[in-house]
Amino acid sequence: MASTVEGGDTALLPEFPRGPLSAYRARASFSWKELALFTEGEDVLRFKKTIFSALENDPLFARSPGADLSLEKYRELNFLRCKRIFEYDFLSVEDMFQSPLKVPTLIQCLGMYDSSLAAKYLLHSLVFGSAVYSSGSERHLTYIQKIFRMEIFGCFALTELSHGSNTKAIRTTAHYDPATEEFIIHSPDFEAAKFWVGNMGKTATHAVVFAKLYVPGDQCHGLHPFIVQIRDPKTLLPMPGVMVGDIGKKLGQNGLDNGFAMFHKVRVPRQSLLNRMGDVTPKGTYVSPFKDVRQRFGASLGSLSSGRVSIVSLAILNLKLAVAIALRFSATRRQFGPTEEEEIPVLEYPMQQWRLLPYLAAVYALDHFSKSLFLDLVELQRGLASGDRSARQAELGREIHALASASKPLASWTTQQGIQECREACGGHGYLAMNRLGVLRDDNDPNCTYEGDNNILLQQTSNYLLGLLAHQVQDGACFRSPLKSVDFLDAYPGILDQKFEVSSVADCLDSAVALAAYKWLVCYLLRETYQKLNQEKRSGSSDFEARNKCQVSHGRPLALAFVELTVVQRFHEHVHQPCVPPSLRAVLGRLSALYALWSLSRHAALLYRGGYFSGEQAGEVLESAVLALCSQLKDDAVALVDVIAPPDFVLDSPIGRADGELYKNLWGAVLQESKVLERASWWPEFSVNKPVIGSLKSKL
């Protein structure tokens, strides 16, 4: 496949224009086209090209340099663009089932163009649509076609004004009335208003509303999802009993209309209950296919996990863009040198490599993890759809919930830190809005908060691990999970006896070294957190107090170390497959090792505290290995960026364009931004029309 593309299919992967980046491209140790094919596959590459070409050739998606749209205009334009995406029918329902990885691919392509567009599309088709599909039954399938025809437009209404992370305290109610076979959806007061709901502000006609389900006798069966119509699809006027509106301008993603809704005794048919996990008979009896409440809860976690898994992908696309911009800039920006006459690209400096290349490695590792976790989620949802009530299915739901709850913080925080580093690494030019790094930073920021505050979500993961250890201590149970993410804990006591024994940098340049260290670290933190929790309880603290006292120094680092281990493990296995082309093994191995060792280095204090590291040499070897890998990857950096970067039209950054003509592109963009179209005849060097400031000319 790779040879076919190299040989002539330039339409799929065209050559880059000759220019200042050509020297670095010539130095690469591998073919960027071969890596693109290995990473994505030809089918996905063609899919991406189709999407990008459609956006670039459609006037509705034309870029308008310097145009500051009003909030209303931006949201209107974003909705029209979302509608156009459905008209293109890039991805049918059938395609989603046959080629599930095209789903995150489409989201990333749209997000690279505009995060608000990706969020709007995702919330309607995947979060709303996935909730209907995975939580509903056959009686709800009619909604699926309406979703993809945009006959209705949806949102996911869980969070309330006074409660977000604490879903058990959600106060919207759904009382069943057997006389009319209806549920009465009601907001008891303004604090129970659904709030921060994406798409609800201006455009959603229907919502998946989470409410506490009550049957006659005032018996509550906990939180359940309902499909509720909130607006008339033809007029977009609120339905009777529904107060709905927009919450206003945000720090970023202002093309997305986040909104609120209150319900005053809104009656919906009994069939509006998404009844996969539980149902109510016409006479008002609650029934559930899950006899075990724990199994029902585990199965229901899929609807929450889907949003978090999607956010991992959204965060990574922002990091891809930032890294692409910063590394292309660094390969063409020349400052200082060995002599006064010679300036060298700033990418040649070890400091610039150390600042940026670990984030390039993070892009590759986290992107692979995101895709694999998405496929795990697909497996879970297919099990739900087929009526799988097995213990494995419930355990799969809990494991994915634990992984999603920690990977969202890891991806969004890594991207947050990475974009800031990229912005600073581009100096003053990185602060110029037209170069897009500020927009990326603002658009990524909500990824750290929505679908669960990052620090709160990490507690979900540490609680999952503590529960497994408690089960093992009490019952002697083996550590087993469907995705095998915790199976290594079976060797828990033996792992804790291990020490870091690598004595040279050369022996450290493999992700297997970091894997061994991570397994020890997770075992150590799990033991310490478990002991701390029990110590707090013995000293008189309640379970609630004890868990709170364990979070900062124990539970939080435990959850992060566990998900980092999982990311490192999956990427390590991926790049060491027998099917990896020989020409790609070295560069992929270095990316894997760099991400693993760089991530591990941030836990150095814990590794020393627990005794895995001892003496100065361990820390020095780790630091030196990271620098050595950065140096080895320096000449490959531009080619690695070429694999992940979108076309210039989508990247939309003068300093990040593929031709590497840094100053020509930046100067041209600045002149275009000034919006003055007079001919600069007074400056002889200008042989073509260039925008100049008219008032300046009149003064000369």
NUTINU-652498 format. One record per residue (C-alpha): x, y, z; residue in one letter. Coordinates in steps of 0.001 Angstrom, whole numbers, plus 524288, in hexadecimal, padded with zeros to 5 digits. Layout:
# NUTINU-652498
XYZA;...
# end
This chain:
# NUTINU-652498
800008000080000M;80AC38096D803A3A;81223806E57F713S;805FC809FF7EF24T;804F3817587F53EV;8136E819F37F423E;812F6815E47E606G;8085281E817E0E3G;7FC268211D7E8C0D;7FFCD82F3C7EB42T;7F16D832E17EB91A;7F01482BFA7F89FL;7FCCE8309B7FEBDL;8023883B8D7F629P;81029840247F74EE;8129A84C4D7FF56F;817768588B7F85DP;8260B85AD17F819R;82A64864E5801E3G;8311B8675080EDDP;82BBE85AA8814C0L;8314085232809D9S;83E4B8506A810AFA;8380984A4D81CA6Y;82F0E841F98143BR;83AF383CCF80D08A;84176838FA819D4R;8361A830B581EC5A;839668228782194S;82C7081D9E81C3AF;822128206B811FFS;81748828E48177CW;80DE2822FA80D98K;810CE8154381245E;80E998196282062L;801D98202081CCDA;7FD0C813A781665L;8014580B50821E7F;7FB2B8148582BCAT;7EE5B8175D824D5E;7EC7480D8F819E8G;7E93A8111980BE1E;7DA8C8111680E10D;7DB4E81B028191BV;7E51182375811ADL;7DBB68243E8062BR;7D0AC8273B80F96F;7D8678328781586K;7DBF8837D180832K;7CDAE8379B80426T;7C9D283F728102CI;7D4D98495C80F29F;7D29484B6180091S;7C41284D9B802A3A;7C696857D580D18L;7D0C785EFC80500E;7C84285F8C7F8D3N;7BB9A8637E7FF81D;7B9808724C800C7P;7B21B8700980D73L;7BF0B86C0F813B0F;7C72F8771380DEDA;7D0E887D1481758R;7CF3D88BA5819D1S;7DC038916881EFDP;7D9AA89C16828E0G;7CB06899F082959A;7C5BA89A8E83716D;7B8098951183670L;7ADFB898A084090S;7A9C988DD6849C4L;79CC288C4A842C3E;7A2F088BE883540K;7AD598822C8395FY;7A350878E883F38R;79A6F87A3083377E;7A5CE8776B82A44L;7AA3386BD983272N;79C97865E6831EDF;79BFB8679E82327L;7A94D86138821E6R;7A4F0855EC82A7AC;798ED85455821FEK;7A18785439815D7R;7A9D78495D81BB0I;79DB4840DE81C98F;79A198447A80EAAE;7A75A83F9A80A1FY;7A424832AD810D9D;7B27782FCC8134DF;7AEDD8251881CC9L;7A25B81D3781C05S;79CF58153A82741V;7A12B8090381FE7E;7AF1880E4881EA1D;7AF83810AE82D3DM;7AD088024B82FC5F;7B6067FD2E82519Q;7C1608069F82724S;7BFFD80C0E834EEP;7CD2281308834C3L;7C7D081C2E82A67K;7BF888223D83525V;7CADA8283783CF8P;7D18A82B3783009T;7C621833A982BB6L;7C5B183A74838EFI;7D44883D658384CQ;7D34F8429882A5EC;7C83B84BBA82E24L;7CF1F84F9B83AB3G;7DB8B8531283371M;7D37685C9D82B8DY;7CBCF861E483742D;7C9F185C08844C0S;7BC52861CA845C4S;7B83885A9A83971L;7BD9584DAE83E49A;7B70D84F6784B81A;7A9F0852C684566K;7AA478472983C35Y;7AF3083DEB846C4L;7A517841E8850E1L;799F683FC984753H;79E038339E84006S;7A65E82C5C849E3L;7A341830BB857B1V;794AC832B78559AF;793E18282684B36G;79C2481E84852DBS;793E78209A85F0CA;7877E81D9F8576BV;78DA3811B8850FFY;7949180BCE85CC3S;78A9B80F598674ES;77E4A80D8285F3AG;777D7801CA858D5S;771267FE7E84BF3E;766648083E84E9ER;7707E8132284DE2H;7771380F3684127L;76E778189083973T;775F8823A683FD7Y;782DF81F0B83A02I;77EF2821D882BF5Q;7793182EE683007K;7860E8326283699I;78E1C82FFE82A5AF;78454836C68218BR;7846D8424A82AFEM;775AA8419982BF0E;778398436D83A66I;784278494284119F;788A9843FB84E15G;78FD58469685AA6C;793AD83F08866E2F;78DBE8452A87312A;793EE83FAD87F52L;79A8984B008865AT;7925A8548988E52E;7951E8622D8933AL;7983F85D868A0F8S;79D7684FEF89DF5H;7A69884A57893C4G;7B06484060898ACS;7A74F83B908A37FN;79D598350889AA4T;796BA82E6C8A62FK;7925083BE38AA94A;78BD483F5189D92I;77E63844B58A12AR;7764984468894A6T;76B3E83AAE896B9T;76319831B888E2BA;756BA82D0489512H;74EED8228B88E2AY;740418247688CD0D;739A781753889D5P;72CA381DF8886EBA;7323B8241F87A86T;73E3F81B6E878DAE;747028275A87927E;752D082C1E88076F;75251839BF8862AI;75F98840468848EI;7615E84B2888E68H;76BD58549789346S;768E28575C8A1A7P;770108647A8A153D;77A0E86C388998CF;7857F864E489F9EE;78054858B5898D0A;780CA85F4988B7EA;78879857578819BK;7947585FB687F28F;7A085860368767CW;799DC8572686CD3V;7A0648581085F6CG;796ED85AA485407N;78BFE85E1985D7CM;78DFC86CCB85CE8G;7888686F6D84F51K;786F386365846EDT;78336856D784E04A;77571851E084BF9T;776CA845C085478H;77E95842508608BA;7825A836038679FV;77E5B83ABB8751DV;78341833B58812AF;77961833C688C2FA;7765E82C0E8986CK;76BEF8221989515L;7607C820C089E80Y;75592816BA89D7CV;748A3817178A4FCP;74ADC816698B389G;755C7820778B225D;75FE1815CE8B070Q;76C4081B0A8AA09C;7746A8127A8A10BH;77F5381C1A89ECAG;7840C8238F892F1L;77EAD81F79885B1H;77F41825B187817P;7733A82A8A870CEF;771898303286327I;76ABD83D39864BFV;766FD8469E859E0Q;76AF78545285DECI;7685985C2085162R;75FC485B8084562D;768CD856F583A31P;7622C8604F8309AK;7620186CBB838A4T;76C26869D88434EL;7627486F6F84D15L;76269868E785A8CP;7589C85E2D85CFDM;74E008609B86740P;7536F86009874F9G;76196861308706AV;769EB86D1987342M;7762F86C4286AF6V;780E5875E986762G;78F45878DA8652ED;798B887AE08708BI;7A126884DB86947G;7AEFA886F4864AEK;7B9A887DCF86970K;7C87887E4A869E1L;7C92B875FC85D95G;7C13086D7F8544FQ;7B7758787185269N;7B1FA8725184627G;7AB9C8686684F34L;79EEF86CCC85596D;79F45867F086398N;79216869A4869FFG;788D0867578754FF;77B3D86189876A2A;770E3860A188133M;764F7857D2880BAF;757F585B1F886E1H;7504184E7B887E6K;7532E84ABE879DDV;74C0683E4887630R;752BB8348286D31V;74DF182706868F4P;7523281B11870B4R;759F9816FE8649CQ;762B48230086640S;76A2F81BB4870BCL;776BF8162F86AF5L;77455808D18707CN;780658008C86DFAR;783F38003787C76M;7766E8015488259G;7683E8032587E4FD;75AE780619883EBV;74EE67FE158804FT;7425A8050387C5CP;73D1C802E388A1FK;7492E808BB8906CG;751957FD2E8945CT;7603B7FF25892FCY;767527F3FA88C2BV;7759F7F224888ADS;77D0C7E764881A3P;787BC7E93988BC4F;784EC7E29C898B5K;791CD7E76E89E38D;791C57F63B8A01DV;7A0A97F63E89E94R;79F6D7EFC089144Q;7951F7F99188D21R;79DD5804C189147F;7A9977FEFF88A25G;7A1C17FD7187DAFA;79C4F80B3D87E9FS;7A9EB8112E87F2EL;7AB2280FD58707EG;7A31A81BFF86DDAS;7AC088240A87699L;7B87281DCD87151S;7B5408210786322S;7B62082FA286592G;7C2EB82E5C86CF6R;7C90D825B5862A0V;7C51A82FBD8585AS;7CB8683A9986031I;7D8588331686016V;7D7E3833AA8513CS;7D42C8422385158L;7DF8B8456885A42A;7E94B83DE9851FBI;7E560844D884576L;7E879851DD84BF5N;7F5D484CBE84FF4L;7F839847C78421CK;7F5CA8555983CB2L;7FE1585C4C846DBA;8098F8530984554V;808D6853E68367FA;80933862C4836FCI;8141D8638C8410DA;81D0D8597083ACDL;81BDB85EC482D06R;81EAA86C33832ABF;82A58866E183A41S;830018607A82E17A;82FC786D588268BT;831FD8779983110R;8409187A83831C6R;8469B8813983D7DQ;854EE881FE841A7F;85F558785C83D65G;86D6C8742283EC8P;871DB8807B837B4T;86C1088DF7835E6E;869E888B168277DE;862E587E2882974E;855A187CA082FDEE;84FF486F2883249I;841D086A8A8337AP;83D3286AFB84183V;8396E85CA784032L;84803859AD840B0E;848B285E3F84EC0Y;8471D8536C858F9P;83E9185C7186114M;834AB85DF4855EBQ;834F184F5485381Q;832A284C90861E7W;827468562D86229R;820218512C85625L;823C48436685224L;81DD383C8C85E0FP;810C48429985A3CY;8129283D5B84C6EL;814AB82FDE85250A;808B88320C85AEEA;80081834B984ED2V;803F58278784913Y;8025881FE9855C7A;7F5AF8266185A04L;7EFE3825E584C62D;7F1F28173584BC9H;7EC4F8159B85966F;7E08681DEE855E8S;7DD748157384A1AK;7DEFD808CF851B1S;7D66E80DC285CD1L;7CC1D811EA852FDF;7CBE88041284D8BL;7CA667FEEB85B72D;7BEBC807E985D18L;7B8FC802E585055V;7BA0F7F50D855C7E;7B2E07F9498620FL;7A7F97FFE685A93Q;7A63F7F46585176R;7A4DF7EBAF85D50G;79A7F7F4A6862D9L;793387F4D2855EAA;7936A7E5FA85502S;78DF07E484862B5G;79A527DF1C868DDD;7979A7DE4C87784R;7A3E57D6D887B24S;7ACC57DA1588672A;7B79E7DC8187C8CR;7AF757E6BF875AAQ;7AD067EDF788268A;7BB647ECFF88602E;7BF167F21D8788AL;7B68A7FDF787B2DG;7BD728007F88811R;7CB017FEE48822CE;7C82880807876C9I;7C249811BA88059H;7CECD8114488865A;7D77A812F287C67L;7CF2381DCD87692A;7CE70824E38839BS;7DD4C825A18844DA;7E0AE826FB875E3S;7D879833578746BK;7E0A083A4A87ECFP;7ED40834E487936L;7EA35838FD86B3AA;7E4668464786E68S;7EF20849F18780FW;7F9FD8453886F0AT;7F40484D5786425T;7F2258591C86CF3Q;80070858BE87105Q;804F18556C86345G;7FDE8860A585C98I;8038986A3B86666Q;81135864DD8641FE;80F28865C385568C;80A57873BB856BBR;81654877B485E7FE;81F7687006855A6A;81ABE8785C84A3FC;81E7D884CC8515CG;817108912D84E12G;811D188B718416EH;80AF08810D84972G;8036088BB48506AY;7FDF489120843B7L;7EFCB88CCF842C5A;7F0A38899A8343FM;7FA3487EA283762N;7EF1C877EB83EC5R;7F6218732984AFBL;7EDFD87BFE853BEG;7E15B8770584DC8V;7E5DC868FB84F87L;7E90E86BB985DBER;7DBAF871B08605CD;7D4478674A858CED;7DB3E85C5185FF0N;7D94A8622E86D69D;7CB5685D2D86F81P;7D02884F5086CF8N;7D5E28500E87AA6C;7C86B8527488072T;7BCB484DB5878EFY;7B81D83FA3879F1E;7BDFC8403A88788G;7C84E8488E88E40D;7D565841E988C24N;7D9188409689A65N;7CBBE83B2B89DE3I;7CC5E83164892B7L;7D96582C4089770L;7D296828008A3EEQ;7CA0281F0289BBDQ;7D62F81809896F3T;7DD00817148A412S;7D062812148AA43N;7CFA48079A89FBBY;7DD76803118A2D9L;7DB59803938B188L;7CF0C7FB7D8AFF4G;7D68B7F1038A89EL;7E1067F07C8B31EL;7D6EB7EFDA8BDFFA;7D0437E48F8B6E4H;7DD437DD998B5A5Q;7E0AE7DF968C40BV;7D35D7DB178C8E7Q;7D0747CFEB8BF90D;7DD8D7CC768B99DG;7D82E7CFE58AC2EA;7E1667D0F28A0ADC;7E3917DDE7899F5F;7DC9D7DC1188D07R;7D5B07E570883E3S;7D01B7E3E087628P;7DA257ED1887012L;7E5297E7AE878A3K;7E9107F53C87D46S;7EA337F08288B71V;7EEC07E28988953D;7FCE37E5F488C90F;7F88B7E88C89A99L;7F7E87D9E689CCBD;806B57DAB489E61A;804EA7E5E58A80AY;80DD57E12A8B33BP;818E27DD138AA39G;818647E9B58A278I;81A1B7F1A68AEE7L;827007EA858B180D;82CCA7EF628A4B6Q;836B27FA718A35BK;83B70803058983BF;847CC7FC5589391E;84AC080357886CFV;8582F80970887BCS;85A6780F4087A33S;852F08183087127V;8540A80E5E86611A;84CE58042686E21D;8421380DD887138C;83E218113C8633EL;832B3807DA862C3D;824CE8094E867ADS;8260E7FC0286E62A;82E608029C878CEV;823D380C9287BAFA;8195C801ED87B6FL;820127FA8388659A;8217F8070388E40A;8133980AB388C13Y;80E657FD72890A2K;816387FEF889D0BW;8113780CD689ED0L;802E7808F389D73V;804AB7FDA58A700C;80B988069A8B098Y;8015A811518AFDBL;7F64C807748B0C7L;7FC1E801948BD19R;7FEE280EE08C316E;7F14D814138BFDBT;7EAAB807E58C532Y;7F284808A78D1C1Q;7F01F817428D32DK;7E1838154A8D12EL;7E0BD80AB58DB87N;7E92B812958E4D9Q;7DFF581E248E3B3E;7D4368157E8E638K;7DAA880F5C8F22ER;7DD6681CE38F788S;7CEE681FF18F745G;7CCDE826468EA11S;7C094822E48E2A0S;7C20C81C808D553D;7BF19829AF8CEFEF;7C963830C28D722E;7D358825FE8D58EA;7D25E8260E8C6C4R;7D392834D78C654N;7DFEA8345E8CE84K;7E5E382A768C52CC;7E421831D38B870Q;7EF2083BC58B773V;7FB2A833758BA06S;7F59D825FD8B783H;7E93D824378AF75G;7EC2682E9B8A54ER;7F9F6829FD8A1D8P;7F52081BDC8A23AL;7EACA81E72897E0A;7F41C8262988F3AL;7FEF781C0989040A;7F5468113688CF6F;7F023817C1880AAV;7FDC481BD987C66E;8021080DBA87DFBL;7F68F8095D8759FT;7F9E48133686AF9V;8083C80F4F86B31V;804CD800CD86B20Q;7FBA9801CA85F88R;804E780A2C85782F;810788016C85ADCH;808F47F58285635E;804867FCBB84A0AH;81214800E084588V;818027F3898487BH;80E407EBC784066Q;814267E28783657P;80C647E9A082BC1C;8139E7F68282DCEV;81B8B7F9368216DP;82A277F7DC82449P;82CA1805B481F63S;8237680B41829CDL;827AC8036C835A5R;8329680C6883A06A;82AF68192D8398DV;81ECF8133483FCBL;8271F80CEE84A5BG;82D3F81A1084D76R;81FFE820B984E39L;81B29816248575AS;8273A816EE86004A;8272A825D18605FL;818FB826DC86467Y;81AA681C3786EA5A;8272082188874BDL;822D982FC48742AW;815F882C8087AD9S;81CE98240B884DBL;826B182EE0887EES;81BBC8370A88DB8R;81A2F82C9B89831H;8288A82C7D89C06A;825CE831188A9E7A;81C61825C88AC1EL;825EF81C098A643L;83058820B88AFCBY;826DE821728BB4DR;822928136F8B953G;8306480E568B793G;82F9180A3B8A944Y;839CE814898A617F;845D2816368AEA2S;851D181EA48AD47G;8545B8296C8A391E;856A78207E897FEQ;8487C81C3489612A;84354829F589477G;84ED282E0288BFCE;84D1682252882E7V;83EA98256488156L;84129833B787E29E;84C3583072874DDS;843FC8262F86DDEA;839358302186B48V;8431B839B38658EL;8498A82F0F85D75A;83C7D82AF58579EL;83928839158548DC;8461183A6C84D65S;843A082DCD845D6Q;8360983256841C3L;839F28402883E08K;83C7483D3682FACD;82FC98357682EDBD;8276A83FFC83522A;822C4846D6828BFV;81F55839FB82203A;818178358082E3EL;810758423C82DE8V;80D6A8403481F7FD;8065C8339F8233DV;7FD4983A2882D12I;7FB83847E682794A;7EF6384B4881F9DP;7F00C85349812FBP;7F3E08618D81451D;7E5D98660981256F;7E1B485E5881E55V;7EDDF860F682694L;7EBD486F83823FDD;7F8A98744A829A7S;8024887C86821B2P;80DF4877EB829B4I;809D2869B282862G;807CD868AC819B0R;80D4F85CB7812E3A;8163686465809C5D;81E02869BC8154EG;81E8F8776780F93E;81D6587CDE81D33L;81FAF88B4F81AE9Y;8190C88C6D80DA9K;80CDD885E7812FCN;80CC788DDC81F6DL;80F3089AC68187EW;804B6897E580E69G;7FAEF89459818F7A;7FDDC8A0BB820A3V;7FBDF8A91E81490L;7EF388A21681166Q;7EACA8A3F881F54E;7ECB88B2A381DE4S;7E24E8B2A881322K;7E85B8BDCB80B70V;7E96C8BB217FCE6L;7F1448C6837F787E;7FD2D8C3F87EF22R;809CC8C6097F686A;810508CD207EB36S;817F58D5907F48EW;81FCB8C9AE7F8B2W;827C58C4DB7ED09P;829968B7337F26AE;81AFC8B4B77F0AAF;818268B0117E2E6S;80A2B8ABA77E577V;7FE6F8B19E7EC17N;800448B1387FAB5K;7F7278B64D8053AP;7FCC78C21F80BFCV;7F7588CB5F815DDI;7F1518D69680E46G;7F2A98E05F8191AS;801188DD62819F6L;802E08DFF280B59K;7FC1F8ED0F80C67S;8059E8F12F816F1K;811DD8ED7580F70L;
# end
